[in-house]
Amino acid sequence: QVQLVESGGTSVQAGGSLRLSCAASGFTYSNTYNMNCMGWFRQPAGKEREVVAAISSGGYSTYYADSVKGRFTISRDNAKNTHYLSMNSLKPDDTAMYYCAASAWGCAGVPVRQSSYHYWGQGTQVTVSS
């Protein structure tokens, strides 16, 4: 079974940088890591989960929420079955639980809806203080 594990979340001062990692395991010959899209979502306390960034199966197309565009970068290393979220110029409004996600059984384009993702990590907390 596919499992995703996030890491890298911590407390950081405004203006700082962090890189989150999402390590995947359990993909099979029928449902490979390389054929699927990957994403990052976040959920601030008391608010709904929202998309942060997404990346196509080949890594050539990306999507970013307007609130993070120019500051965050999503990437993937298919050889390591791992995708990343590099975050720069962090703001207190970036404080949230961050979740990584993966599609299944192939992917076209760059999906951004939560329903497009079948596998989810347990989350890693990012707290940005002023």
C-alpha positions as CSV (number, residue, x, y, z in Angstrom):
1,Q,0.0,0.0,0.0
2,V,1.2,3.5,-0.8
3,Q,2.4,5.6,2.1
4,L,3.5,9.2,2.2
5,V,5.6,10.7,5.0
6,E,6.2,14.4,5.4
7,S,9.2,15.8,7.2
8,G,10.9,19.2,7.6
9,G,8.2,21.2,9.4
10,T,9.3,23.3,12.3
11,S,9.1,26.8,13.9
12,V,10.8,29.5,12.0
13,Q,10.9,33.3,12.1
14,A,9.3,35.4,9.4
15,G,11.5,35.8,6.4
16,G,13.1,32.4,7.0
17,S,13.2,29.4,4.7
18,L,12.3,25.7,5.1
19,R,12.2,22.7,2.8
20,L,9.6,20.1,3.3
21,S,10.0,16.5,2.0
22,C,7.5,13.8,1.2
23,A,8.9,10.3,0.9
24,A,6.7,7.8,-0.9
25,S,6.7,4.0,-0.6
26,G,4.5,1.2,-1.8
27,F,4.0,2.2,-5.4
28,T,3.8,-0.9,-7.7
29,Y,4.6,-1.8,-11.3
30,S,0.9,-1.1,-12.1
31,N,0.8,2.2,-10.2
32,T,4.3,3.7,-10.2
33,Y,5.5,6.9,-8.5
34,N,6.7,8.3,-11.8
35,M,3.3,8.1,-13.5
36,N,1.5,10.1,-10.9
37,C,1.1,13.7,-9.9
38,M,2.2,15.1,-6.6
39,G,0.9,18.0,-4.5
40,W,1.2,20.0,-1.3
41,F,-1.7,21.3,0.6
42,R,-2.0,23.1,3.9
43,Q,-4.6,23.7,6.6
44,P,-4.2,26.7,9.0
45,A,-5.8,26.1,12.4
46,G,-9.5,26.6,12.2
47,K,-9.6,26.9,8.4
48,E,-10.2,24.6,5.5
49,R,-7.4,22.8,3.7
50,E,-6.2,24.5,0.6
51,V,-3.9,23.7,-2.3
52,V,-0.4,25.1,-2.1
53,A,1.4,23.6,-5.1
54,A,1.2,20.7,-7.5
55,I,3.5,19.1,-10.0
56,S,2.9,16.9,-13.0
57,S,4.1,13.3,-13.3
58,G,7.1,14.3,-15.4
59,G,7.9,17.3,-13.3
60,Y,7.6,19.8,-16.2
61,S,4.4,21.5,-15.2
62,T,3.6,23.1,-11.9
63,Y,0.8,25.0,-10.2
64,Y,1.1,27.5,-7.3
65,A,-1.5,29.2,-5.2
66,D,-1.3,33.0,-5.6
67,S,-0.5,33.4,-2.0
68,V,2.8,31.4,-2.4
69,K,3.8,32.2,-6.0
70,G,7.3,33.4,-6.2
71,R,8.1,32.2,-2.7
72,F,7.5,28.5,-2.8
73,T,8.9,25.9,-5.2
74,I,7.6,22.3,-5.7
75,S,9.9,19.7,-7.1
76,R,10.3,16.0,-7.3
77,D,13.0,13.4,-7.5
78,N,11.5,10.4,-9.2
79,A,14.6,8.3,-8.6
80,K,14.0,8.7,-4.8
81,N,10.2,8.7,-4.9
82,T,10.3,12.0,-3.0
83,H,8.8,15.4,-3.7
84,Y,9.6,18.6,-2.0
85,L,8.3,22.0,-1.1
86,S,10.9,24.7,-0.8
87,M,9.6,27.8,1.1
88,N,11.3,31.1,1.2
89,S,10.3,34.5,2.7
90,L,8.0,32.8,5.1
91,K,5.2,34.8,6.6
92,P,3.1,34.3,9.7
93,D,0.1,33.6,7.4
94,D,2.0,30.5,6.1
95,T,1.5,28.9,9.5
96,A,-0.4,25.6,8.9
97,M,-0.3,21.9,8.9
98,Y,1.2,20.9,5.5
99,Y,0.2,17.7,3.8
100,C,1.7,16.0,0.8
101,A,-0.4,14.1,-1.6
102,A,-0.2,11.8,-4.6
103,S,-2.6,10.8,-7.3
104,A,-3.0,7.2,-8.4
105,W,-3.1,5.1,-11.6
106,G,-1.7,7.8,-13.8
107,C,-2.2,11.5,-14.1
108,A,-2.6,14.1,-16.8
109,G,-1.9,17.8,-16.3
110,V,-1.6,19.2,-12.8
111,P,-4.6,18.5,-10.7
112,V,-5.3,20.9,-7.8
113,R,-8.5,19.5,-6.3
114,Q,-8.2,17.4,-3.2
115,S,-10.5,14.8,-4.8
116,S,-7.8,14.2,-7.5
117,Y,-5.4,12.8,-4.9
118,H,-5.7,9.4,-3.5
119,Y,-2.8,9.2,-1.1
120,W,-2.0,11.6,1.7
121,G,0.6,12.1,4.4
122,Q,-0.1,12.7,8.0
123,G,1.1,16.3,7.9
124,T,4.0,18.3,9.2
125,Q,3.5,21.5,11.2
126,V,5.0,24.8,10.0
127,T,4.9,27.7,12.4
128,V,6.1,31.1,11.3
129,S,6.6,33.7,14.0
130,S,6.9,37.4,13.6
